[in-house]
Amino acid sequence: DAGNAKAYLRKGVACFNMEEYATAKVAFEKGRELDPGNNQFKTWLRKCNAELEDEMVGDDQAAAPAAHAPATQAAPAPPPPKPVP
């Protein structure tokens, strides 16, 4: 039911627990629109935002070493073997 704030709360909690934070955030936002006095939506939205921020920081840190790593060069090839007389 699109007008049931409690359903959005339950969907948001389920998505949050499955680590689908963006989907959970959308559900909590819709629920808050329907029931702005329910502080549970505010709490869960804060949790979602924190998790989404952590994901973004984690992605940035994971990419940063690769972006700032010095270029590696292959070792020079060894000289060819000397002919046997």
N, CA, C and O atoms as a DFTB+ gen file, in Angstrom:
340 C
 N C O
     1  1       0.851      -1.177       0.000
     2  2       0.000       0.000       0.000
     3  2       0.892       1.234       0.000
     4  3       1.715       1.411       0.899
     5  1       0.734       2.067      -0.985
     6  2       1.585       3.247      -1.139
     7  2       1.364       4.281      -0.037
     8  3       2.187       5.181       0.131
     9  1       0.274       4.170       0.712
    10  2       0.002       5.125       1.777
    11  2       0.312       4.592       3.165
    12  3      -0.082       5.208       4.155
    13  1       0.992       3.488       3.262
    14  2       1.260       2.848       4.544
    15  2       2.705       3.118       4.974
    16  3       3.638       2.492       4.471
    17  1       2.875       4.049       5.903
    18  2       4.209       4.423       6.364
    19  2       4.920       3.240       7.026
    20  3       6.131       3.075       6.877
    21  1       4.171       2.430       7.747
    22  2       4.773       1.289       8.440
    23  2       5.377       0.298       7.440
    24  3       6.406      -0.319       7.715
    25  1       4.736       0.152       6.287
    26  2       5.263      -0.745       5.252
    27  2       6.602      -0.222       4.734
    28  3       7.520      -1.002       4.481
    29  1       6.711       1.089       4.577
    30  2       7.976       1.667       4.135
    31  2       9.060       1.499       5.199
    32  3      10.229       1.283       4.878
    33  1       8.664       1.601       6.455
    34  2       9.622       1.384       7.534
    35  2      10.150      -0.048       7.487
    36  3      11.356      -0.275       7.585
    37  1       9.252      -1.000       7.339
    38  2       9.664      -2.405       7.293
    39  2      10.533      -2.699       6.073
    40  3      11.523      -3.426       6.166
    41  1      10.153      -2.126       4.928
    42  2      10.955      -2.323       3.720
    43  2      12.341      -1.721       3.910
    44  3      13.347      -2.331       3.549
    45  1      12.387      -0.531       4.475
    46  2      13.666       0.129       4.706
    47  2      14.567      -0.673       5.630
    48  3      15.761      -0.811       5.364
    49  1      14.011      -1.202       6.711
    50  2      14.794      -1.999       7.657
    51  2      15.309      -3.266       6.970
    52  3      16.465      -3.651       7.147
    53  1      14.449      -3.902       6.195
    54  2      14.862      -5.123       5.491
    55  2      16.003      -4.820       4.514
    56  3      16.993      -5.550       4.464
    57  1      15.862      -3.756       3.751
    58  2      16.913      -3.390       2.788
    59  2      18.199      -3.006       3.508
    60  3      19.291      -3.365       3.066
    61  1      18.076      -2.283       4.610
    62  2      19.249      -1.898       5.383
    63  2      19.998      -3.133       5.860
    64  3      21.225      -3.195       5.770
    65  1      19.266      -4.107       6.365
    66  2      19.890      -5.329       6.874
    67  2      20.527      -6.168       5.766
    68  3      21.401      -6.992       6.033
    69  1      20.091      -5.959       4.534
    70  2      20.713      -6.638       3.394
    71  2      21.814      -5.764       2.774
    72  3      22.343      -6.071       1.705
    73  1      22.140      -4.681       3.462
    74  2      23.177      -3.738       3.034
    75  2      22.846      -3.051       1.720
    76  3      23.745      -2.676       0.967
    77  1      21.558      -2.885       1.444
    78  2      21.091      -2.133       0.277
    79  2      20.683      -0.747       0.776
    80  3      19.499      -0.416       0.842
    81  1      21.694       0.055       1.127
    82  2      21.459       1.303       1.836
    83  2      20.734       2.354       1.004
    84  3      19.906       3.090       1.541
    85  1      21.018       2.441      -0.271
    86  2      20.355       3.431      -1.118
    87  2      18.864       3.118      -1.241
    88  3      18.035       4.026      -1.178
    89  1      18.516       1.844      -1.416
    90  2      17.115       1.439      -1.508
    91  2      16.414       1.673      -0.177
    92  3      15.267       2.119      -0.139
    93  1      17.109       1.369       0.908
    94  2      16.540       1.592       2.239
    95  2      16.264       3.074       2.450
    96  3      15.219       3.448       2.982
    97  1      17.195       3.906       2.037
    98  2      17.033       5.354       2.213
    99  2      15.782       5.862       1.490
   100  3      15.033       6.675       2.031
   101  1      15.565       5.382       0.280
   102  2      14.370       5.795      -0.477
   103  2      13.101       5.392       0.275
   104  3      12.158       6.177       0.373
   105  1      13.082       4.176       0.799
   106  2      11.907       3.700       1.541
   107  2      11.679       4.552       2.792
   108  3      10.544       4.929       3.085
   109  1      12.738       4.854       3.519
   110  2      12.597       5.672       4.726
   111  2      12.134       7.091       4.395
   112  3      11.354       7.683       5.140
   113  1      12.613       7.630       3.284
   114  2      12.185       8.972       2.883
   115  2      10.700       8.994       2.543
   116  3       9.985       9.920       2.926
   117  1      10.235       7.973       1.821
   118  2       8.802       7.900       1.487
   119  2       7.968       7.751       2.745
   120  3       6.926       8.392       2.883
   121  1       8.419       6.910       3.664
   122  2       7.698       6.724       4.914
   123  2       7.646       7.990       5.739
   124  3       6.622       8.302       6.346
   125  1       8.754       8.725       5.763
   126  2       8.792       9.986       6.524
   127  2       7.823      11.006       5.944
   128  3       7.220      11.781       6.686
   129  1       7.669      11.013       4.616
   130  2       6.702      11.918       3.981
   131  2       5.288      11.604       4.457
   132  3       4.479      12.509       4.662
   133  1       4.993      10.309       4.633
   134  2       3.659       9.895       5.055
   135  2       3.432      10.092       6.553
   136  3       2.307      10.347       6.983
   137  1       4.492       9.975       7.341
   138  2       4.373      10.072       8.797
   139  2       5.547      10.888       9.346
   140  3       6.458      10.335       9.961
   141  1       5.521      12.207       9.120
   142  2       6.657      13.046       9.506
   143  2       6.923      13.078      11.015
   144  3       8.025      13.438      11.430
   145  1       5.958      12.719      11.827
   146  2       6.141      12.728      13.269
   147  2       6.827      11.482      13.808
   148  3       7.158      11.429      14.992
   149  1       7.046      10.486      12.971
   150  2       7.650       9.236      13.408
   151  2       9.176       9.379      13.372
   152  3       9.779       9.423      12.299
   153  1       9.783       9.452      14.541
   154  2      11.233       9.658      14.640
   155  2      12.052       8.454      14.185
   156  3      13.259       8.571      13.973
   157  1      11.410       7.305      14.033
   158  2      12.145       6.132      13.554
   159  2      12.706       6.370      12.153
   160  3      13.801       5.909      11.830
   161  1      11.959       7.085      11.335
   162  2      12.437       7.373       9.976
   163  2      13.690       8.237      10.030
   164  3      14.644       8.004       9.288
   165  1      13.685       9.231      10.908
   166  2      14.844      10.110      11.056
   167  2      16.071       9.296      11.492
   168  3      17.167       9.482      10.963
   169  1      15.873       8.401      12.452
   170  2      16.971       7.576      12.954
   171  2      17.523       6.683      11.853
   172  3      18.736       6.611      11.658
   173  1      16.645       6.009      11.140
   174  2      17.096       5.093      10.086
   175  2      17.731       5.842       8.924
   176  3      18.682       5.351       8.315
   177  1      17.217       7.021       8.611
   178  2      17.834       7.817       7.544
   179  2      19.254       8.220       7.937
   180  3      20.156       8.220       7.099
   181  1      19.447       8.557       9.194
   182  2      20.783       8.907       9.671
   183  2      21.726       7.706       9.534
   184  3      22.879       7.851       9.128
   185  1      21.215       6.518       9.879
   186  2      22.026       5.297       9.748
   187  2      22.375       5.028       8.283
   188  3      23.512       4.684       7.961
   189  1      21.397       5.187       7.412
   190  2      21.639       4.967       5.975
   191  2      22.684       5.944       5.452
   192  3      23.609       5.556       4.739
   193  1      22.528       7.200       5.809
   194  2      23.481       8.203       5.330
   195  2      24.893       7.893       5.813
   196  3      25.858       8.069       5.069
   197  1      25.018       7.433       7.052
   198  2      26.337       7.075       7.582
   199  2      26.932       5.900       6.807
   200  3      28.118       5.913       6.478
   201  1      26.126       4.900       6.517
   202  2      26.624       3.734       5.772
   203  2      26.991       4.106       4.342
   204  3      28.005       3.647       3.817
   205  1      26.165       4.936       3.715
   206  2      26.462       5.356       2.347
   207  2      27.737       6.189       2.309
   208  3      28.531       6.072       1.376
   209  1      27.932       7.025       3.315
   210  2      29.149       7.825       3.386
   211  2      30.368       6.921       3.590
   212  3      31.412       7.130       2.972
   213  1      30.228       5.917       4.457
   214  2      31.322       4.970       4.679
   215  2      31.676       4.234       3.391
   216  3      32.851       4.005       3.106
   217  1      30.664       3.866       2.618
   218  2      30.924       3.181       1.347
   219  2      31.694       4.088       0.398
   220  3      32.621       3.646      -0.279
   221  1      31.305       5.357       0.353
   222  2      31.986       6.292      -0.544
   223  2      33.428       6.518      -0.093
   224  3      34.332       6.566      -0.926
   225  1      33.650       6.656       1.198
   226  2      35.002       6.850       1.720
   227  2      35.821       5.600       1.463
   228  3      36.983       5.691       1.068
   229  1      35.235       4.443       1.682
   230  2      35.933       3.184       1.425
   231  2      36.312       3.035      -0.029
   232  3      37.410       2.578      -0.345
   233  1      35.408       3.420      -0.920
   234  2      35.708       3.342      -2.349
   235  2      36.838       4.303      -2.710
   236  3      37.715       3.964      -3.505
   237  1      36.815       5.495      -2.129
   238  2      37.861       6.473      -2.411
   239  2      39.210       5.981      -1.901
   240  3      40.223       6.145      -2.581
   241  1      39.237       5.388      -0.723
   242  2      40.491       4.906      -0.164
   243  2      41.016       3.708      -0.946
   244  3      42.226       3.560      -1.115
   245  1      40.132       2.869      -1.413
   246  2      40.555       1.703      -2.182
   247  2      41.134       2.129      -3.525
   248  3      42.075       1.512      -4.023
   249  1      40.576       3.172      -4.105
   250  2      41.044       3.640      -5.402
   251  2      42.282       4.522      -5.263
   252  3      43.092       4.595      -6.187
   253  1      42.437       5.185      -4.136
   254  2      43.524       6.140      -3.966
   255  2      44.908       5.523      -4.117
   256  3      45.731       6.086      -4.840
   257  1      45.207       4.405      -3.479
   258  2      46.563       3.867      -3.645
   259  2      46.886       3.544      -5.102
   260  3      48.012       3.766      -5.546
   261  1      45.947       3.040      -5.822
   262  2      46.191       2.710      -7.227
   263  2      46.405       3.977      -8.043
   264  3      47.221       3.997      -8.965
   265  1      45.678       5.027      -7.706
   266  2      45.793       6.266      -8.452
   267  2      47.116       6.967      -8.164
   268  3      47.652       7.654      -9.033
   269  1      47.646       6.802      -6.958
   270  2      48.858       7.504      -6.578
   271  2      50.090       6.604      -6.569
   272  3      51.177       7.055      -6.206
   273  1      49.943       5.365      -6.955
   274  2      51.069       4.438      -6.946
   275  2      52.030       4.817      -8.071
   276  3      51.605       5.199      -9.162
   277  1      53.318       4.707      -7.796
   278  2      54.268       5.018      -8.873
   279  2      54.165       3.986      -9.989
   280  3      53.825       2.824      -9.768
   281  1      54.462       4.440     -11.162
   282  2      54.411       3.531     -12.308
   283  2      55.522       2.499     -12.162
   284  3      56.663       2.835     -11.845
   285  1      55.180       1.273     -12.392
   286  2      56.193       0.227     -12.286
   287  2      56.712      -0.075     -13.676
   288  3      55.975      -0.045     -14.661
   289  1      58.003      -0.367     -13.728
   290  2      58.619      -0.710     -14.998
   291  2      59.088      -2.153     -14.917
   292  3      59.510      -2.630     -13.864
   293  1      59.006      -2.816     -16.022
   294  2      59.466      -4.199     -16.077
   295  2      60.987      -4.210     -15.996
   296  3      61.645      -3.305     -16.508
   297  1      61.537      -5.216     -15.365
   298  2      62.984      -5.361     -15.287
   299  2      63.529      -5.606     -16.684
   300  3      62.865      -6.236     -17.506
   301  1      64.722      -5.120     -16.958
   302  2      65.277      -5.349     -18.300
   303  2      65.517      -6.842     -18.523
   304  3      65.789      -7.593     -17.585
   305  1      65.413      -7.239     -19.746
   306  2      65.615      -8.647     -20.100
   307  2      67.085      -9.006     -19.914
   308  3      67.967      -8.185     -20.165
   309  1      67.341     -10.219     -19.478
   310  2      68.760     -10.615     -19.308
   311  2      69.435     -10.725     -20.677
   312  3      68.756     -10.910     -21.687
   313  1      70.756     -10.614     -20.718
   314  2      71.445     -10.715     -22.013
   315  2      71.306     -12.135     -22.567
   316  3      71.151     -13.090     -21.806
   317  1      71.362     -12.266     -23.882
   318  2      71.233     -13.604     -24.485
   319  2      72.416     -14.476     -24.087
   320  3      73.495     -13.954     -23.806
   321  1      72.237     -15.789     -24.059
   322  2      73.343     -16.673     -23.679
   323  2      74.466     -16.614     -24.724
   324  3      74.226     -16.372     -25.907
   325  1      75.671     -16.837     -24.259
   326  2      76.820     -16.832     -25.172
   327  2      76.843     -18.151     -25.934
   328  3      76.492     -19.193     -25.380
   329  1      77.251     -18.115     -27.192
   330  2      77.279     -19.357     -27.962
   331  2      78.343     -20.329     -27.404
   332  3      79.391     -19.908     -26.914
   333  1      78.053     -21.595     -27.490
   334  2      78.957     -22.642     -27.021
   335  2      79.911     -22.971     -28.169
   336  3      79.434     -23.227     -29.275
   337  1      81.249     -22.977     -27.966
   338  2      82.175     -23.259     -29.083
   339  2      82.206     -24.710     -29.475
   340  3      82.935     -25.086     -30.392
